[in-house]
Amino acid sequence: MAGDGSIKLDSMLCFAVYAAGHAFTRFYKPRLEALDLTYPQYLAFIVLWEQDDITVKALGDRLFLDSGTITPLIKRLEARGLVTRRRDEDDERQVRIRLTPEGRALREKAKAIPLQVAEGTGMTLETVDRLRRELLELRDQLDGGRDRAKVRD
């Protein structure tokens, strides 16, 4: 904030994070269009490529999305033949998501995207990693220490 106590948009941390988020979305858009994915779908695939056969709830928790947002996203991916959904055998209240061979194959096509993003920032990989860690710490601080899935390396 400005030193004189006034509130100015360009001095607000929240606006800088918000604007950077939009810039990332614009940067990703053409790269993800080549895969016919939206940004939230891409993030869901990153989680599934890390750990396949997880519950809808676990995926939503990892992405900080509620079931009203994650379920339609998964249904669209299922309609495209990229994932399957099935009831958990041990707890029928839970729905499990599993990648199809086509969903797993997207990983190869997506491998270049993180490097393109790192290059697009104009920062070194070390700087990008430090900024990522600081943003995660900020998120955790703002969440007040709620029990959430930690996105750590």
C-alpha positions, 0 to 999 in steps of 0.5 A: 500500500502507498505510504500515505495510507491511501489504497492504490490498485498497483500497490496491492499484493492481491492485485499483483497475484490476481493479474499474474494469474491472468497472465499465466492463463493467457500464456498457457491458453495456446499451449493447452489448446494444442492439447484441447484442454482448459487450464483446470483440466490440465491441472487435473491431469498433472495430479492424475499423472502423479497419482492415478486412480484417486477419488474425486474428493482427493482430486478436488482437495489437491486443486482446491476445487469443490465438488460442484466444480470438479465433477463437471470437469471430470465428466467432460474428460470422461466424455472425451475418453480421457478418464473413467469414473467408478464407485470405490469398491470399499466405500461406494460414496466415493467415486474414483478417477482413473486415466485411460490410455489416451489420458496417459498419452497426453502426458508425452504431449504436455511434457514441454509446457513446464519448460516453456512456462519457465522460459516465458517468465524470463527467470532462472529455474532457481528464481521460479522455484523460490517464487513458487515456494514463497507463493505456497507459503503465502497461500498457507498463511492466508488459509490460516493453517487449514489442513490442505494437501500440500503441493511440495516437491 
